[in-house]
Amino acid sequence: MSDIAHRFPENPLLMPKDLHPSSADLQIISLLNPGVFTFKGKIWLLVRVAESIAQKEGVIFFPVINEMGKVEIIEIPLNDPDLVATDARIIQYKGLDYLTTLSHLRLLCSDDGIRFYDPEGYSSLFGSGILEQFGIEDARVSKLDDKYYITYTAVSSNGVGVGLRTTKDWKNFESQSMIFPPHNKDCAIFEEKINGKFYALHRPSSPQIGGNFIWLAESPDGIYWGNHQFLVGTRKGLWDSARVGAGAAPIKTDKGWLEIYHGANAEHQYCLGAFLMDLENPSKVIARTLEPIMMPQENYELSGFFGYVVFTNGHIVEGDKLTIYYGAADEFVCGAYFSITEILSKLIPEF
């Protein structure tokens, strides 16, 4: 089965070997799921950089941020009976979950949208405080007026929630701490107020009743959120049967607010789809794609740190042309073009 994505022939655009680790003690394991924005006439990525320490035989190491804000390396023998290490991404030790990598957000920019480089004078964003001790991940960037809103996944032993930082110049940041408590992620703020209110998509999760569904929230100020409403759920037997989550900020079209979202099945294979919300009442879903608009099919999407994954939380809109930047196989950053008109033609009305 084919999809409607036009992948960059230059893919992958970024690989772990293309960047330097944040410190000499760490190595970059993977690059994932960049937030995307334009600034000073350039295209910028806020890339999730996942790092760890070189492993030794018989021992597993993983980094965390301690109470002093410094990276601390935890070491556990592989034969420890309290260790469960069957997943490349998460380990469990003495009943507690830890990530095998520690992520931060790296700013990169490009003049042509293909070749990205480290800009001078701009710093990376790192986890800060007890609620981000396992790192910060998967940023989404929304611009309202002259301010950029950066939502990201904040990970700690207390759970996974949504953090928010704002900036006007990408050098000075104001932290709003955690705006959606655990367990929540995949938060994308609309880039326009509706009837004077901020709106955002988010993904609360329940392992028992309910599931990994997309919800809608509203706010008077972009910081305090309420009036939460269920929006989009999983679909049994389809490519998005196990979980769904928002991509980047919804795209305003004359048909409605178009959202590119990710879905996964029980085998943890991630594809992209789309749905459409009413312009004046985004809690009303008008239509949704039945088949994915993009699915893993290239070698760099099928094989990597965690294969069979295409995942986006960043794009650029230029008329009918939608350029998404996406994470492939949880290891590479890639790009693809779409026609917004073509995506809209794939939508099926919701009843």
C-alpha positions in Angstrom: 0.0 0.0 0.0 1.4 3.4 -1.0 0.8 6.8 0.8 0.5 10.4 -0.5 3.8 11.7 1.1 6.5 13.0 -1.2 9.6 12.3 0.8 12.7 14.4 0.4 15.3 12.6 -1.8 17.9 13.9 0.7 16.4 11.8 3.6 17.5 11.3 6.3 18.2 14.9 6.8 19.8 14.4 10.2 21.4 11.3 11.8 22.9 10.9 15.3 26.5 11.2 13.8 25.7 14.6 12.5 25.5 16.3 15.9 27.9 16.5 18.9 26.7 15.2 22.2 25.9 17.7 25.0 28.9 16.4 27.1 31.9 14.2 26.7 30.4 11.6 29.0 27.4 11.0 26.7 26.8 9.7 23.2 23.8 10.5 20.9 21.6 7.5 20.5 18.8 9.0 18.3 17.3 12.2 17.0 13.5 12.4 17.1 10.4 14.4 16.3 11.4 18.0 15.9 9.2 21.0 16.5 9.3 23.4 13.5 9.0 27.1 13.1 10.2 30.1 11.0 12.3 32.8 12.5 14.5 35.5 11.0 13.8 34.2 7.5 15.0 30.7 8.2 13.4 27.3 9.0 14.2 26.1 12.4 14.0 22.7 14.1 13.8 22.0 17.8 15.1 18.4 17.7 14.8 15.9 20.5 18.3 14.6 21.1 18.3 11.3 23.1 21.6 10.5 24.8 23.1 7.8 26.9 26.4 6.4 28.0 28.4 3.7 26.3 27.4 0.4 27.7 29.7 -2.3 29.2 29.2 -6.0 29.2 27.2 -7.3 32.1 26.0 -3.8 33.3 23.3 -1.3 32.1 23.9 2.4 32.5 21.3 5.2 32.1 21.4 8.9 32.8 19.0 11.0 34.9 19.1 14.6 36.1 19.6 14.8 39.9 18.2 17.3 42.3 21.2 19.6 41.7 20.4 19.8 38.0 23.4 17.7 37.0 23.5 14.5 34.9 23.9 11.5 37.1 24.7 8.0 35.7 22.9 5.0 37.3 24.5 1.6 37.0 22.7 -1.7 37.4 24.1 -5.3 36.8 22.2 -7.0 34.1 21.7 -10.1 36.3 20.0 -8.1 39.0 16.7 -9.9 39.7 14.9 -6.5 40.2 15.8 -5.4 36.6 13.4 -5.7 33.7 15.1 -4.6 30.5 13.1 -6.1 27.6 12.3 -2.7 25.9 15.0 -0.6 24.1 13.3 2.6 25.4 12.3 1.8 29.0 13.6 -0.3 31.8 12.0 -1.2 35.1 14.0 -1.4 38.3 12.6 -2.3 41.7 9.1 -1.5 40.4 10.0 1.9 39.0 10.3 2.9 35.3 13.3 4.7 33.9 14.2 5.8 30.4 17.3 4.2 28.7 18.1 7.7 27.3 18.0 11.3 28.5 16.6 13.8 26.0 17.1 17.5 25.5 15.9 19.9 22.8 18.5 21.2 20.3 18.0 24.2 18.1 19.1 23.9 14.5 18.3 26.2 11.5 18.4 26.1 7.7 18.4 28.4 4.8 16.8 25.9 2.4 14.9 23.6 4.6 17.2 20.7 3.8 20.7 21.4 5.3 20.5 22.2 9.0 23.3 23.6 11.2 23.9 24.8 14.7 23.2 28.6 14.9 25.7 30.7 16.8 24.4 32.3 20.0 21.5 29.9 20.6 21.5 27.3 23.4 19.8 23.9 23.8 16.9 23.5 26.1 17.4 21.0 29.0 15.2 19.5 31.7 15.0 21.5 34.9 13.6 20.5 38.3 12.2 17.3 39.7 9.4 17.1 37.1 11.9 16.9 34.2 14.6 14.7 35.8 14.3 12.1 33.0 14.5 14.8 30.3 12.3 16.8 28.0 11.0 15.4 24.7 9.0 16.0 21.5 8.5 19.8 21.4 5.7 21.4 19.5 6.0 25.1 18.6 3.1 27.5 18.1 3.3 31.2 17.4 0.6 33.6 18.5 1.3 37.3 17.8 5.0 37.8 18.6 5.3 35.0 21.1 6.3 31.3 20.6 4.7 28.7 22.8 6.8 25.6 23.2 5.0 22.6 24.6 6.9 19.5 25.4 6.8 16.2 27.2 8.3 16.4 30.7 9.4 13.1 32.1 10.2 12.1 35.7 9.7 9.4 38.3 6.4 11.2 39.0 5.1 10.5 35.5 4.8 12.0 32.1 3.2 15.5 31.7 3.2 18.6 29.5 5.6 21.4 30.1 5.4 24.9 28.6 8.1 27.5 27.9 7.6 30.8 26.0 10.0 33.0 24.1 10.1 35.9 21.7 13.8 35.7 20.6 14.8 32.0 21.2 17.5 33.2 23.6 15.4 34.2 26.7 12.7 31.8 27.9 10.0 31.9 30.5 9.0 28.6 32.0 5.3 28.0 32.9 6.2 24.7 34.5 3.7 21.8 33.9 0.4 22.8 32.3 -1.1 19.3 31.9 -0.2 16.8 34.7 0.6 13.1 34.3 -0.2 11.1 32.4 -0.4 13.5 29.4 1.6 14.4 26.3 1.2 15.3 22.6 0.0 18.9 23.3 -0.4 21.2 20.3 -1.7 24.8 20.8 -3.8 26.4 18.0 -2.0 29.3 16.4 -5.1 31.5 16.6 -7.5 32.3 19.4 -11.1 31.2 18.8 -13.8 33.5 20.3 -11.1 35.1 22.4 -9.8 31.8 23.9 -6.7 29.7 23.5 -7.3 26.1 22.4 -5.0 23.1 22.5 -5.0 19.4 21.6 -3.6 17.0 24.2 -3.5 13.3 25.0 -4.4 12.1 28.5 -4.0 8.4 28.9 -5.6 5.6 30.9 -4.2 2.0 31.0 -7.5 0.7 32.3 -10.7 2.5 31.4 -10.5 4.6 28.3 -7.3 4.8 26.3 -4.8 6.9 24.5 -7.2 9.4 22.9 -6.9 13.0 21.6 -8.7 15.6 23.7 -9.4 19.4 23.4 -8.9 22.0 26.1 -9.4 25.8 26.2 -7.7 28.5 28.2 -8.1 32.3 28.9 -4.3 32.8 28.9 -2.5 29.8 27.4 -1.3 28.7 30.9 -4.4 27.5 32.8 -6.5 25.0 30.9 -10.0 23.6 31.4 -13.3 22.6 29.7 -11.6 19.4 28.5 -13.5 17.4 25.9 -12.9 14.1 24.2 -12.2 14.6 20.5 -10.7 11.6 18.6 -10.3 8.0 19.7 -8.7 4.8 18.5 -10.4 2.6 15.9 -10.5 -1.2 16.3 -8.9 -3.2 13.5 -7.4 -0.1 11.8 -3.9 1.3 11.7 -4.7 3.6 14.7 -6.2 0.9 16.9 -3.9 1.2 19.9 -3.2 5.0 20.4 -3.6 8.3 18.7 -1.9 11.7 19.4 -1.8 15.2 17.9 1.0 16.4 15.6 1.8 20.1 15.3 -0.6 23.0 15.6 -3.8 22.6 13.5 -3.8 24.2 10.1 -6.5 26.7 9.3 -8.3 26.0 6.0 -11.5 27.2 4.5 -12.9 23.7 5.3 -12.0 23.7 8.9 -9.0 23.2 11.2 -6.9 20.4 9.7 -4.8 18.3 12.1 -2.1 15.8 11.1 -2.0 13.2 13.8 -0.1 9.9 14.6 -1.7 6.6 15.3 -0.2 3.2 16.2 -1.5 -0.3 16.2 -0.9 -3.1 18.8 2.5 -3.9 17.1 3.7 -0.3 17.9 3.8 0.6 14.2 3.2 4.4 13.8 1.6 6.1 10.8 0.1 9.5 10.1 -3.5 10.4 9.4 -5.6 13.6 9.4 -8.9 14.9 10.8 -10.9 18.1 10.4 -12.4 20.3 13.1 -15.1 23.0 12.8 -13.6 26.5 12.5 -15.8 28.1 15.1 -16.3 25.0 17.3 -13.2 22.8 17.2 -14.8 20.3 19.6 -16.8 19.2 16.5 -14.9 16.7 14.3 -16.2 17.0 10.8 -14.1 14.3 9.0 -11.2 11.9 9.3 -9.0 9.9 7.0 -9.7 6.1 6.9 -6.3 5.2 5.6 -2.9 6.7 6.6 -1.6 9.6 4.6 1.9 8.4 5.5 3.2 5.0 6.6 6.7 3.5 7.2 8.0 2.1 4.0 11.5 3.4 3.4 14.5 1.6 5.0 15.2 4.6 7.3 11.6 4.4 8.6 11.5 0.6 9.0 14.8 0.1 10.7 16.5 2.2 13.5 16.4 2.5 17.2 12.7 1.6 17.1 11.5 0.6 13.7 8.3 1.0 11.7 7.8 4.6 12.9 6.9 7.9 11.2 6.0 10.5 13.7 5.6 14.3 13.3 5.1 17.3 15.6 6.3 20.0 13.2 5.5 21.5 9.8 5.6 24.5 7.5 2.6 25.7 5.5 3.1 27.6 2.2 -0.2 27.9 0.4 -1.3 24.4 -0.6 2.2 23.0 0.2 2.6 21.3 3.6 6.2 20.4 4.5 6.4 18.1 7.5 9.5 17.2 9.3 9.3 13.9 11.0 11.1 11.3 13.1 11.8 8.0 11.4 12.4 4.8 13.3 13.0 6.8 16.4 16.5 7.6 15.1 16.5 10.0 12.1 15.0 13.3 11.2 13.4 13.4 7.7 11.2 15.6 5.6 8.2 15.2 3.2 5.8 17.3 1.2 2.1 17.0 1.0 -0.7 18.8 -0.9 -3.3 20.1 1.7 -5.9 19.8 -1.0 -5.1 16.2 -1.5 -5.2 15.5 2.2 -8.6 17.2 2.4 -9.8 14.9 -0.4 -9.0 11.9 1.6 -11.2 12.9 4.6 -14.4 11.0 5.2 -17.3 12.7 7.0 -17.8 11.7 10.7 -21.4 10.9 11.7 
